[in-house]
């Protein structure tokens, strides 16, 4: 039986870019600490989980 991962979306509070875990194939928490928004360059701490 396959384990189902709950994938979420995270929005950049600076520019509105949405990181979609399902589309990207990587959990947001698994991204390196120095990962930045591909649009505006802010850090992970500027992202909020959205529904």
PDB file of N, CA, C, O and CB in Angstrom:
ATOM      1  N   UNK A   1       0.845  -1.199   0.000  1.00  0.00           N
ATOM      2  CA  UNK A   1       0.000   0.000   0.000  1.00  0.00           C
ATOM      3  C   UNK A   1       0.880   1.249   0.000  1.00  0.00           C
ATOM      4  O   UNK A   1       1.806   1.372   0.802  1.00  0.00           O
ATOM      5  CB  UNK A   1      -0.956   0.006   1.230  1.00  0.00           C
ATOM      6  N   UNK A   2       0.580   2.156  -0.900  1.00  0.00           N
ATOM      7  CA  UNK A   2       1.379   3.371  -1.008  1.00  0.00           C
ATOM      8  C   UNK A   2       0.952   4.407   0.022  1.00  0.00           C
ATOM      9  O   UNK A   2      -0.236   4.610   0.272  1.00  0.00           O
ATOM     10  CB  UNK A   2       1.270   3.954  -2.413  1.00  0.00           C
ATOM     11  N   UNK A   3       1.936   5.048   0.603  1.00  0.00           N
ATOM     12  CA  UNK A   3       1.649   6.115   1.563  1.00  0.00           C
ATOM     13  C   UNK A   3       1.286   7.378   0.782  1.00  0.00           C
ATOM     14  O   UNK A   3       1.994   7.777  -0.143  1.00  0.00           O
ATOM     15  CB  UNK A   3       2.874   6.372   2.516  1.00  0.00           C
ATOM     16  N   UNK A   4       0.189   7.986   1.165  1.00  0.00           N
ATOM     17  CA  UNK A   4      -0.256   9.196   0.473  1.00  0.00           C
ATOM     18  C   UNK A   4       0.283  10.411   1.220  1.00  0.00           C
ATOM     19  O   UNK A   4       0.026  10.591   2.410  1.00  0.00           O
ATOM     20  CB  UNK A   4      -1.816   9.250   0.372  1.00  0.00           C
ATOM     21  N   UNK A   5       1.021  11.227   0.511  1.00  0.00           N
ATOM     22  CA  UNK A   5       1.551  12.447   1.111  1.00  0.00           C
ATOM     23  C   UNK A   5       0.570  13.585   0.868  1.00  0.00           C
ATOM     24  O   UNK A   5       0.054  13.755  -0.236  1.00  0.00           O
ATOM     25  CB  UNK A   5       2.952  12.793   0.533  1.00  0.00           C
ATOM     26  N   UNK A   6       0.329  14.343   1.893  1.00  0.00           N
ATOM     27  CA  UNK A   6      -0.530  15.515   1.743  1.00  0.00           C
ATOM     28  C   UNK A   6       0.348  16.648   1.225  1.00  0.00           C
ATOM     29  O   UNK A   6       1.255  17.117   1.912  1.00  0.00           O
ATOM     30  CB  UNK A   6      -1.237  15.904   3.105  1.00  0.00           C
ATOM     31  N   UNK A   7       0.060  17.073   0.009  1.00  0.00           N
ATOM     32  CA  UNK A   7       0.854  18.137  -0.587  1.00  0.00           C
ATOM     33  C   UNK A   7       0.161  19.471  -0.366  1.00  0.00           C
ATOM     34  O   UNK A   7      -1.065  19.566  -0.427  1.00  0.00           O
ATOM     35  CB  UNK A   7       1.078  17.882  -2.092  1.00  0.00           C
ATOM     36  N   UNK A   8       0.944  20.480  -0.113  1.00  0.00           N
ATOM     37  CA  UNK A   8       0.382  21.794   0.153  1.00  0.00           C
ATOM     38  C   UNK A   8       0.905  22.846  -0.805  1.00  0.00           C
ATOM     39  O   UNK A   8       1.707  22.569  -1.696  1.00  0.00           O
ATOM     40  CB  UNK A   8       0.677  22.204   1.566  1.00  0.00           C
ATOM     41  N   UNK A   9       0.430  24.048  -0.594  1.00  0.00           N
ATOM     42  CA  UNK A   9       0.871  25.191  -1.391  1.00  0.00           C
ATOM     43  C   UNK A   9       1.317  26.285  -0.437  1.00  0.00           C
ATOM     44  O   UNK A   9       0.741  26.474   0.634  1.00  0.00           O
ATOM     45  CB  UNK A   9      -0.263  25.700  -2.343  1.00  0.00           C
ATOM     46  N   UNK A  10       2.339  26.990  -0.841  1.00  0.00           N
ATOM     47  CA  UNK A  10       2.900  28.069  -0.029  1.00  0.00           C
ATOM     48  C   UNK A  10       2.992  29.317  -0.887  1.00  0.00           C
ATOM     49  O   UNK A  10       3.475  29.266  -2.018  1.00  0.00           O
ATOM     50  CB  UNK A  10       4.298  27.683   0.546  1.00  0.00           C
ATOM     51  N   UNK A  11       2.531  30.435  -0.352  1.00  0.00           N
ATOM     52  CA  UNK A  11       2.514  31.685  -1.113  1.00  0.00           C
ATOM     53  C   UNK A  11       3.567  32.647  -0.592  1.00  0.00           C
ATOM     54  O   UNK A  11       3.713  32.831   0.616  1.00  0.00           O
ATOM     55  CB  UNK A  11       1.129  32.337  -1.049  1.00  0.00           C
ATOM     56  N   UNK A  12       4.297  33.256  -1.514  1.00  0.00           N
ATOM     57  CA  UNK A  12       5.272  34.287  -1.166  1.00  0.00           C
ATOM     58  C   UNK A  12       4.503  35.547  -0.768  1.00  0.00           C
ATOM     59  O   UNK A  12       3.729  36.086  -1.559  1.00  0.00           O
ATOM     60  CB  UNK A  12       6.260  34.573  -2.360  1.00  0.00           C
ATOM     61  N   UNK A  13       4.724  36.010   0.464  1.00  0.00           N
ATOM     62  CA  UNK A  13       3.993  37.187   0.931  1.00  0.00           C
ATOM     63  C   UNK A  13       4.535  38.470   0.309  1.00  0.00           C
ATOM     64  O   UNK A  13       3.909  39.525   0.416  1.00  0.00           O
ATOM     65  CB  UNK A  13       4.061  37.280   2.450  1.00  0.00           C
ATOM     66  N   UNK A  14       5.690  38.387  -0.338  1.00  0.00           N
ATOM     67  CA  UNK A  14       6.265  39.572  -0.975  1.00  0.00           C
ATOM     68  C   UNK A  14       5.707  39.800  -2.380  1.00  0.00           C
ATOM     69  O   UNK A  14       5.361  40.925  -2.742  1.00  0.00           O
ATOM     70  CB  UNK A  14       7.779  39.442  -1.040  1.00  0.00           C
ATOM     71  N   UNK A  15       5.620  38.711  -3.179  1.00  0.00           N
ATOM     72  CA  UNK A  15       5.215  38.912  -4.579  1.00  0.00           C
ATOM     73  C   UNK A  15       3.988  38.110  -5.005  1.00  0.00           C
ATOM     74  O   UNK A  15       3.435  38.354  -6.077  1.00  0.00           O
ATOM     75  CB  UNK A  15       6.353  38.560  -5.477  1.00  0.00           C
ATOM     76  N   UNK A  16       3.556  37.155  -4.177  1.00  0.00           N
ATOM     77  CA  UNK A  16       2.371  36.381  -4.525  1.00  0.00           C
ATOM     78  C   UNK A  16       2.639  35.085  -5.267  1.00  0.00           C
ATOM     79  O   UNK A  16       1.700  34.362  -5.601  1.00  0.00           O
ATOM     80  CB  UNK A  16       1.480  37.208  -5.337  1.00  0.00           C
ATOM     81  N   UNK A  17       3.917  34.774  -5.534  1.00  0.00           N
ATOM     82  CA  UNK A  17       4.257  33.504  -6.181  1.00  0.00           C
ATOM     83  C   UNK A  17       3.777  32.347  -5.308  1.00  0.00           C
ATOM     84  O   UNK A  17       3.912  32.393  -4.085  1.00  0.00           O
ATOM     85  CB  UNK A  17       5.792  33.401  -6.435  1.00  0.00           C
ATOM     86  N   UNK A  18       3.218  31.312  -5.931  1.00  0.00           N
ATOM     87  CA  UNK A  18       2.747  30.151  -5.180  1.00  0.00           C
ATOM     88  C   UNK A  18       3.645  28.952  -5.479  1.00  0.00           C
ATOM     89  O   UNK A  18       3.809  28.553  -6.632  1.00  0.00           O
ATOM     90  CB  UNK A  18       1.267  29.829  -5.528  1.00  0.00           C
ATOM     91  N   UNK A  19       4.222  28.386  -4.421  1.00  0.00           N
ATOM     92  CA  UNK A  19       4.997  27.153  -4.532  1.00  0.00           C
ATOM     93  C   UNK A  19       4.044  25.989  -4.292  1.00  0.00           C
ATOM     94  O   UNK A  19       3.488  25.841  -3.204  1.00  0.00           O
ATOM     95  CB  UNK A  19       6.200  27.129  -3.515  1.00  0.00           C
ATOM     96  N   UNK A  20       3.862  25.163  -5.326  1.00  0.00           N
ATOM     97  CA  UNK A  20       2.943  24.027  -5.268  1.00  0.00           C
ATOM     98  C   UNK A  20       3.772  22.746  -5.106  1.00  0.00           C
ATOM     99  O   UNK A  20       4.453  22.320  -6.039  1.00  0.00           O
ATOM    100  CB  UNK A  20       2.036  23.959  -6.557  1.00  0.00           C
ATOM    101  N   UNK A  21       3.709  22.143  -3.921  1.00  0.00           N
ATOM    102  CA  UNK A  21       4.517  20.954  -3.652  1.00  0.00           C
ATOM    103  C   UNK A  21       4.240  19.829  -4.639  1.00  0.00           C
ATOM    104  O   UNK A  21       5.165  19.141  -5.071  1.00  0.00           O
ATOM    105  CB  UNK A  21       4.267  20.466  -2.245  1.00  0.00           C
ATOM    106  N   UNK A  22       2.978  19.636  -4.996  1.00  0.00           N
ATOM    107  CA  UNK A  22       2.622  18.550  -5.910  1.00  0.00           C
ATOM    108  C   UNK A  22       3.241  18.777  -7.285  1.00  0.00           C
ATOM    109  O   UNK A  22       3.793  17.851  -7.879  1.00  0.00           O
ATOM    110  CB  UNK A  22       1.094  18.425  -6.031  1.00  0.00           C
ATOM    111  N   UNK A  23       3.152  20.003  -7.790  1.00  0.00           N
ATOM    112  CA  UNK A  23       3.692  20.334  -9.106  1.00  0.00           C
ATOM    113  C   UNK A  23       5.220  20.260  -9.111  1.00  0.00           C
ATOM    114  O   UNK A  23       5.823  19.765 -10.063  1.00  0.00           O
ATOM    115  CB  UNK A  23       3.230  21.732  -9.533  1.00  0.00           C
ATOM    116  N   UNK A  24       5.839  20.759  -8.033  1.00  0.00           N
ATOM    117  CA  UNK A  24       7.300  20.806  -7.964  1.00  0.00           C
ATOM    118  C   UNK A  24       7.917  19.460  -7.577  1.00  0.00           C
ATOM    119  O   UNK A  24       9.080  19.193  -7.881  1.00  0.00           O
ATOM    120  CB  UNK A  24       7.731  21.865  -6.972  1.00  0.00           C
ATOM    121  N   UNK A  25       7.128  18.613  -6.901  1.00  0.00           N
ATOM    122  CA  UNK A  25       7.626  17.305  -6.515  1.00  0.00           C
ATOM    123  C   UNK A  25       8.505  17.298  -5.276  1.00  0.00           C
ATOM    124  O   UNK A  25       9.117  16.279  -4.958  1.00  0.00           O
ATOM    125  CB  UNK A  25       8.377  16.729  -7.634  1.00  0.00           C
ATOM    126  N   UNK A  26       8.575  18.416  -4.576  1.00  0.00           N
ATOM    127  CA  UNK A  26       9.386  18.521  -3.361  1.00  0.00           C
ATOM    128  C   UNK A  26       8.588  19.227  -2.280  1.00  0.00           C
ATOM    129  O   UNK A  26       7.991  20.277  -2.516  1.00  0.00           O
ATOM    130  CB  UNK A  26      10.712  19.275  -3.639  1.00  0.00           C
ATOM    131  N   UNK A  27       8.586  18.637  -1.083  1.00  0.00           N
ATOM    132  CA  UNK A  27       7.911  19.275   0.039  1.00  0.00           C
ATOM    133  C   UNK A  27       8.628  20.587   0.355  1.00  0.00           C
ATOM    134  O   UNK A  27       9.854  20.665   0.276  1.00  0.00           O
ATOM    135  CB  UNK A  27       7.881  18.334   1.287  1.00  0.00           C
ATOM    136  N   UNK A  28       7.866  21.606   0.710  1.00  0.00           N
ATOM    137  CA  UNK A  28       8.446  22.912   1.023  1.00  0.00           C
ATOM    138  C   UNK A  28       9.478  22.790   2.146  1.00  0.00           C
ATOM    139  O   UNK A  28      10.541  23.409   2.090  1.00  0.00           O
ATOM    140  CB  UNK A  28       7.340  23.911   1.420  1.00  0.00           C
ATOM    141  N   UNK A  29       9.159  21.989   3.164  1.00  0.00           N
ATOM    142  CA  UNK A  29      10.074  21.820   4.303  1.00  0.00           C
ATOM    143  C   UNK A  29      11.373  21.121   3.911  1.00  0.00           C
ATOM    144  O   UNK A  29      12.377  21.231   4.615  1.00  0.00           O
ATOM    145  CB  UNK A  29       9.389  21.031   5.407  1.00  0.00           C
ATOM    146  N   UNK A  30      11.354  20.400   2.782  1.00  0.00           N
ATOM    147  CA  UNK A  30      12.553  19.690   2.331  1.00  0.00           C
ATOM    148  C   UNK A  30      13.462  20.551   1.459  1.00  0.00           C
ATOM    149  O   UNK A  30      14.570  20.133   1.122  1.00  0.00           O
ATOM    150  CB  UNK A  30      12.156  18.452   1.569  1.00  0.00           C
ATOM    151  N   UNK A  31      13.008  21.742   1.092  1.00  0.00           N
ATOM    152  CA  UNK A  31      13.854  22.645   0.312  1.00  0.00           C
ATOM    153  C   UNK A  31      15.017  23.107   1.186  1.00  0.00           C
ATOM    154  O   UNK A  31      14.860  23.233   2.401  1.00  0.00           O
ATOM    155  CB  UNK A  31      13.037  23.867  -0.220  1.00  0.00           C
ATOM    156  N   UNK A  32      16.186  23.362   0.584  1.00  0.00           N
ATOM    157  CA  UNK A  32      17.318  23.837   1.398  1.00  0.00           C
ATOM    158  C   UNK A  32      16.997  25.171   2.071  1.00  0.00           C
ATOM    159  O   UNK A  32      16.191  25.953   1.568  1.00  0.00           O
ATOM    160  CB  UNK A  32      18.581  23.982   0.528  1.00  0.00           C
ATOM    161  N   UNK A  33      17.638  25.419   3.214  1.00  0.00           N
ATOM    162  CA  UNK A  33      17.376  26.642   3.972  1.00  0.00           C
ATOM    163  C   UNK A  33      17.702  27.907   3.186  1.00  0.00           C
ATOM    164  O   UNK A  33      17.140  28.970   3.447  1.00  0.00           O
ATOM    165  CB  UNK A  33      18.170  26.628   5.255  1.00  0.00           C
ATOM    166  N   UNK A  34      18.617  27.785   2.218  1.00  0.00           N
ATOM    167  CA  UNK A  34      18.998  28.969   1.432  1.00  0.00           C
ATOM    168  C   UNK A  34      18.177  29.109   0.148  1.00  0.00           C
ATOM    169  O   UNK A  34      18.496  29.937  -0.705  1.00  0.00           O
ATOM    170  CB  UNK A  34      20.479  28.904   1.082  1.00  0.00           C
ATOM    171  N   UNK A  35      17.109  28.295   0.007  1.00  0.00           N
ATOM    172  CA  UNK A  35      16.224  28.398  -1.157  1.00  0.00           C
ATOM    173  C   UNK A  35      15.543  29.761  -1.128  1.00  0.00           C
ATOM    174  O   UNK A  35      15.184  30.262  -0.063  1.00  0.00           O
ATOM    175  CB  UNK A  35      15.164  27.242  -1.172  1.00  0.00           C
ATOM    176  N   UNK A  36      15.370  30.354  -2.301  1.00  0.00           N
ATOM    177  CA  UNK A  36      14.698  31.653  -2.387  1.00  0.00           C
ATOM    178  C   UNK A  36      13.590  31.612  -3.430  1.00  0.00           C
ATOM    179  O   UNK A  36      13.575  30.750  -4.308  1.00  0.00           O
ATOM    180  CB  UNK A  36      15.707  32.767  -2.726  1.00  0.00           C
ATOM    181  N   UNK A  37      12.673  32.550  -3.321  1.00  0.00           N
ATOM    182  CA  UNK A  37      11.581  32.677  -4.276  1.00  0.00           C
ATOM    183  C   UNK A  37      12.163  32.865  -5.674  1.00  0.00           C
ATOM    184  O   UNK A  37      12.998  33.747  -5.879  1.00  0.00           O
ATOM    185  CB  UNK A  37      10.644  33.861  -3.900  1.00  0.00           C
ATOM    186  N   UNK A  38      11.733  32.044  -6.644  1.00  0.00           N
ATOM    187  CA  UNK A  38      12.268  32.176  -8.002  1.00  0.00           C
ATOM    188  C   UNK A  38      11.837  33.462  -8.701  1.00  0.00           C
ATOM    189  O   UNK A  38      12.414  33.827  -9.726  1.00  0.00           O
ATOM    190  CB  UNK A  38      11.841  30.995  -8.829  1.00  0.00           C
ATOM    191  N   UNK A  39      10.837  34.151  -8.166  1.00  0.00           N
ATOM    192  CA  UNK A  39      10.351  35.382  -8.785  1.00  0.00           C
ATOM    193  C   UNK A  39      11.030  36.615  -8.192  1.00  0.00           C
ATOM    194  O   UNK A  39      11.569  37.447  -8.921  1.00  0.00           O
ATOM    195  CB  UNK A  39       8.837  35.491  -8.622  1.00  0.00           C
ATOM    196  N   UNK A  40      10.998  36.726  -6.850  1.00  0.00           N
ATOM    197  CA  UNK A  40      11.511  37.965  -6.249  1.00  0.00           C
ATOM    198  C   UNK A  40      12.728  37.780  -5.346  1.00  0.00           C
ATOM    199  O   UNK A  40      13.333  38.762  -4.916  1.00  0.00           O
ATOM    200  CB  UNK A  40      10.427  38.613  -5.461  1.00  0.00           C
ATOM    201  N   UNK A  41      13.092  36.530  -5.054  1.00  0.00           N
ATOM    202  CA  UNK A  41      14.336  36.279  -4.340  1.00  0.00           C
ATOM    203  C   UNK A  41      14.310  36.317  -2.820  1.00  0.00           C
ATOM    204  O   UNK A  41      15.365  36.238  -2.191  1.00  0.00           O
ATOM    205  CB  UNK A  41      15.296  37.227  -4.780  1.00  0.00           C
ATOM    206  N   UNK A  42      13.118  36.438  -2.204  1.00  0.00           N
ATOM    207  CA  UNK A  42      13.077  36.435  -0.738  1.00  0.00           C
ATOM    208  C   UNK A  42      13.217  35.000  -0.215  1.00  0.00           C
ATOM    209  O   UNK A  42      13.038  34.037  -0.961  1.00  0.00           O
ATOM    210  CB  UNK A  42      11.754  37.076  -0.222  1.00  0.00           C
ATOM    211  N   UNK A  43      13.535  34.876   1.059  1.00  0.00           N
ATOM    212  CA  UNK A  43      13.766  33.569   1.660  1.00  0.00           C
ATOM    213  C   UNK A  43      12.490  32.828   2.021  1.00  0.00           C
ATOM    214  O   UNK A  43      11.385  33.361   1.925  1.00  0.00           O
ATOM    215  CB  UNK A  43      14.602  33.723   2.876  1.00  0.00           C
ATOM    216  N   UNK A  44      12.676  31.571   2.444  1.00  0.00           N
ATOM    217  CA  UNK A  44      11.553  30.697   2.812  1.00  0.00           C
ATOM    218  C   UNK A  44      10.701  31.273   3.934  1.00  0.00           C
ATOM    219  O   UNK A  44       9.508  30.984   4.021  1.00  0.00           O
ATOM    220  CB  UNK A  44      12.071  29.337   3.225  1.00  0.00           C
ATOM    221  N   UNK A  45      11.307  32.086   4.790  1.00  0.00           N
ATOM    222  CA  UNK A  45      10.567  32.647   5.931  1.00  0.00           C
ATOM    223  C   UNK A  45       9.495  33.637   5.500  1.00  0.00           C
ATOM    224  O   UNK A  45       8.655  34.034   6.309  1.00  0.00           O
ATOM    225  CB  UNK A  45      11.525  33.329   6.889  1.00  0.00           C
ATOM    226  N   UNK A  46       9.517  34.038   4.236  1.00  0.00           N
ATOM    227  CA  UNK A  46       8.518  34.973   3.706  1.00  0.00           C
ATOM    228  C   UNK A  46       7.330  34.249   3.061  1.00  0.00           C
ATOM    229  O   UNK A  46       6.458  34.892   2.475  1.00  0.00           O
ATOM    230  CB  UNK A  46       9.168  35.904   2.684  1.00  0.00           C
ATOM    231  N   UNK A  47       7.293  32.934   3.165  1.00  0.00           N
ATOM    232  CA  UNK A  47       6.203  32.144   2.583  1.00  0.00           C
ATOM    233  C   UNK A  47       5.218  31.721   3.656  1.00  0.00           C
ATOM    234  O   UNK A  47       5.602  31.425   4.787  1.00  0.00           O
ATOM    235  CB  UNK A  47       6.754  30.909   1.858  1.00  0.00           C
ATOM    236  N   UNK A  48       3.935  31.696   3.287  1.00  0.00           N
ATOM    237  CA  UNK A  48       2.880  31.242   4.189  1.00  0.00           C
ATOM    238  C   UNK A  48       2.125  30.103   3.532  1.00  0.00           C
ATOM    239  O   UNK A  48       1.864  30.136   2.329  1.00  0.00           O
ATOM    240  CB  UNK A  48       1.916  32.402   4.557  1.00  0.00           C
ATOM    241  N   UNK A  49       1.770  29.084   4.326  1.00  0.00           N
ATOM    242  CA  UNK A  49       0.991  27.954   3.806  1.00  0.00           C
ATOM    243  C   UNK A  49      -0.422  28.428   3.485  1.00  0.00           C
ATOM    244  O   UNK A  49      -1.048  29.131   4.277  1.00  0.00           O
ATOM    245  CB  UNK A  49       0.956  26.773   4.829  1.00  0.00           C
ATOM    246  N   UNK A  50      -0.911  28.035   2.319  1.00  0.00           N
ATOM    247  CA  UNK A  50      -2.271  28.401   1.909  1.00  0.00           C
ATOM    248  C   UNK A  50      -3.052  27.131   1.599  1.00  0.00           C
ATOM    249  O   UNK A  50      -2.463  26.061   1.440  1.00  0.00           O
ATOM    250  CB  UNK A  50      -2.252  29.355   0.671  1.00  0.00           C
ATOM    251  N   UNK A  51      -4.370  27.244   1.512  1.00  0.00           N
ATOM    252  CA  UNK A  51      -5.214  26.086   1.210  1.00  0.00           C
ATOM    253  C   UNK A  51      -5.260  25.815  -0.280  1.00  0.00           C
ATOM    254  O   UNK A  51      -5.925  24.876  -0.716  1.00  0.00           O
ATOM    255  CB  UNK A  51      -6.627  26.300   1.741  1.00  0.00           C
TER     256      UNK A  51
END
